Amino acid sequence: MPSRPQEPDTAAADPVESAAEGARPPRGDLPQPGPPPRPAAAHDEPGPDAAGPASAEDEYTTAIRELEDRWRRALADLDNLRKRHARELERERTAERSRTAAAFLPVLDNLELALTHAGADPGAIVEGVRAVRDQAVSILQRLGYERHAETGVAFDPARHEVVGVVQDPDAEPNTVVQVLRPGYGDGERQLRPAAVTVAKRE
């Protein structure tokens, strides 16, 4: 029986073509156009802006309203404090004026008493007036205003006001020779300086 010629084995193809075909990837593995897919994170949580800008604006609006409310309350409290302080200050001023006036009432009483005895002995009237003067000076001292009418002391521009300069050989230069008007008080509590004449320098 004659033998049939064998057909070429398709598996044994050209080695060049087989190598080329083996280098090509399968069609299903071809890269697709476009950016590569983003890998999914293990714990992918929404960011801070995931809720949207509306919620952030609401928070800012609420905070601004709260600050404005606190600011208005602070202004109201400050205004009430200012009014209360003004009332208390006026009340203290009135009370202080009343205490000072009441302290001088005995002085007025003694002056009126001296006037009722104006026809009596002139020496007694002078003594009465001097006693009233001493009483008024004592009241000023209790109020914190010391009397200054000293002579022979060094001139002090904070306590003395020069109204004249004289040549006195018996007095030291730049010392008080005569007090024309007494002064009362010292420093910030000074009512007025003493008006004096001062010895001239040689």
C-alpha positions as CSV (number, residue, x, y, z in Angstrom):
1,M,0.0,0.0,0.0
2,P,1.6,3.2,-1.1
3,S,2.3,5.7,1.8
4,R,0.7,9.1,1.9
5,P,2.9,12.1,2.0
6,Q,2.9,13.8,5.4
7,E,1.5,17.3,5.7
8,P,3.7,19.9,7.2
9,D,3.3,20.2,11.0
10,T,1.8,23.6,11.8
11,A,3.4,23.4,15.2
12,A,6.8,23.4,13.7
13,A,6.5,26.8,12.0
14,D,9.2,29.1,11.1
15,P,11.3,29.8,14.1
16,V,11.5,33.5,13.2
17,E,7.8,33.9,13.1
18,S,7.3,31.9,16.3
19,A,9.7,34.1,18.1
20,A,8.0,37.3,16.8
21,E,4.6,36.0,17.8
22,G,5.9,34.9,21.3
23,A,7.2,38.5,21.8
24,R,3.8,40.0,21.3
25,P,1.5,40.2,24.3
26,P,-2.0,38.7,24.1
27,R,-4.6,41.1,22.8
28,G,-6.3,41.1,26.1
29,D,-3.2,42.5,27.8
30,L,-2.7,45.5,25.5
31,P,-2.3,48.8,27.4
32,Q,-5.4,51.0,27.2
33,P,-5.2,54.7,26.4
34,G,-5.7,57.3,29.2
35,P,-4.1,57.9,32.6
36,P,-3.3,54.9,34.8
37,P,-6.0,54.1,37.3
38,R,-5.5,55.5,40.9
39,P,-4.7,52.8,43.4
40,A,-7.3,52.5,46.1
41,A,-5.9,53.3,49.5
42,A,-6.4,50.9,52.4
43,H,-8.3,53.6,54.5
44,D,-9.5,56.1,52.0
45,E,-11.5,58.7,54.1
46,P,-13.1,61.9,52.9
47,G,-11.0,65.1,53.2
48,P,-11.8,68.1,55.3
49,D,-13.6,69.8,52.4
50,A,-15.7,66.7,51.7
51,A,-18.6,68.4,53.4
52,G,-18.4,71.3,51.0
53,P,-17.7,75.1,51.5
54,A,-21.2,75.8,52.8
55,S,-20.6,74.2,56.2
56,A,-17.3,76.2,56.6
57,E,-19.2,79.4,55.8
58,D,-21.9,78.5,58.4
59,E,-19.2,78.0,61.0
60,Y,-17.6,81.4,60.3
61,T,-20.9,83.1,60.3
62,T,-21.8,81.6,63.7
63,A,-18.4,82.6,65.1
64,I,-18.8,86.2,63.9
65,R,-22.3,86.5,65.4
66,E,-21.0,85.2,68.7
67,L,-18.1,87.7,68.7
68,E,-20.5,90.6,67.8
69,D,-22.8,89.6,70.6
70,R,-19.9,89.5,73.1
71,W,-18.7,92.8,71.9
72,R,-22.1,94.5,72.3
73,R,-22.4,93.0,75.8
74,A,-19.0,94.4,76.7
75,L,-20.0,97.8,75.4
76,A,-23.2,97.8,77.5
77,D,-21.3,96.7,80.6
78,L,-18.7,99.5,80.1
79,D,-21.4,102.1,79.6
80,N,-23.2,101.0,82.8
81,L,-19.9,101.1,84.7
82,R,-19.2,104.6,83.5
83,K,-22.6,105.8,84.5
84,R,-22.4,104.2,87.9
85,H,-18.9,105.6,88.5
86,A,-20.1,109.1,87.5
87,R,-23.0,108.8,90.0
88,E,-20.7,107.6,92.8
89,L,-18.2,110.4,92.1
90,E,-20.8,113.1,92.2
91,R,-22.2,111.6,95.5
92,E,-18.7,111.7,97.0
93,R,-18.1,115.3,95.9
94,T,-21.4,116.4,97.4
95,A,-20.6,114.6,100.7
96,E,-17.1,116.1,100.8
97,R,-18.4,119.6,100.2
98,S,-21.0,119.1,103.0
99,R,-18.3,117.9,105.4
100,T,-16.1,120.9,104.6
101,A,-18.9,123.4,104.9
102,A,-20.0,121.9,108.2
103,A,-16.4,122.2,109.5
104,F,-16.6,126.0,108.9
105,L,-19.9,126.5,110.6
106,P,-18.4,127.2,114.0
107,V,-16.1,129.8,112.5
108,L,-19.2,131.7,111.1
109,D,-20.9,131.3,114.5
110,N,-17.9,132.9,116.3
111,L,-17.7,135.7,113.7
112,E,-21.4,136.5,114.2
113,L,-20.9,136.5,117.9
114,A,-18.0,138.9,117.6
115,L,-20.1,141.3,115.5
116,T,-22.8,141.3,118.1
117,H,-20.2,142.6,120.6
118,A,-18.8,145.2,118.3
119,G,-19.5,148.0,120.8
120,A,-17.6,146.4,123.6
121,D,-13.9,146.7,124.4
122,P,-11.9,146.9,121.2
123,G,-9.1,144.8,122.7
124,A,-11.7,142.0,123.4
125,I,-12.9,142.2,119.8
126,V,-9.4,141.8,118.4
127,E,-8.8,138.8,120.6
128,G,-12.1,137.3,119.5
129,V,-11.2,137.8,115.8
130,R,-7.8,136.3,116.4
131,A,-9.4,133.3,118.1
132,V,-11.7,132.8,115.1
133,R,-8.7,133.0,112.7
134,D,-6.9,130.3,114.7
135,Q,-10.0,128.2,114.6
136,A,-10.2,128.5,110.8
137,V,-6.5,127.7,110.4
138,S,-7.0,124.6,112.6
139,I,-9.8,123.4,110.3
140,L,-7.7,123.8,107.2
141,Q,-4.9,121.8,108.9
142,R,-7.3,119.0,109.7
143,L,-8.3,119.0,106.0
144,G,-4.7,118.6,105.0
145,Y,-3.7,122.2,104.2
146,E,-0.9,123.3,106.4
147,R,-0.4,127.1,106.9
148,H,2.9,128.6,105.7
149,A,3.8,132.1,107.0
150,E,7.4,131.6,108.2
151,T,10.0,134.3,107.8
152,G,13.8,133.8,107.8
153,V,13.5,130.5,105.8
154,A,15.1,130.0,102.4
155,F,13.1,130.9,99.4
156,D,11.3,127.9,97.9
157,P,9.7,128.4,94.5
158,A,7.3,125.5,95.2
159,R,6.0,127.2,98.4
160,H,6.6,130.9,97.9
161,E,5.6,133.5,95.4
162,V,8.0,136.5,95.2
163,V,6.1,139.8,95.2
164,G,9.1,142.0,96.1
165,V,12.9,142.0,96.7
166,V,14.4,144.1,99.5
167,Q,17.9,145.0,100.7
168,D,18.1,143.8,104.3
169,P,21.6,143.7,105.9
170,D,20.3,141.6,108.8
171,A,18.9,138.8,106.5
172,E,20.6,136.2,104.6
173,P,20.4,136.6,100.8
174,N,17.6,134.7,99.1
175,T,15.6,134.3,102.4
176,V,12.0,135.3,103.2
177,V,11.9,138.6,104.9
178,Q,8.2,139.3,105.1
179,V,5.0,137.2,104.4
180,L,2.3,139.4,102.8
181,R,-0.2,136.5,102.3
182,P,0.1,133.1,104.0
183,G,0.2,130.0,101.9
184,Y,-1.7,126.8,102.5
185,G,-0.9,123.2,101.5
186,D,2.1,121.5,100.0
187,G,2.8,119.8,96.7
188,E,-0.2,118.5,94.9
189,R,-2.4,119.5,97.8
190,Q,-1.4,123.1,97.7
191,L,-4.2,125.7,97.8
192,R,-1.9,128.6,97.1
193,P,1.7,129.6,97.6
194,A,2.7,132.2,100.2
195,A,3.3,135.7,98.8
196,V,6.6,136.9,100.3
197,T,9.4,139.5,99.9
198,V,12.9,138.1,99.6
199,A,16.3,139.5,100.7
200,K,18.4,140.7,97.8
201,R,21.8,139.1,97.1
202,E,24.9,141.3,97.6
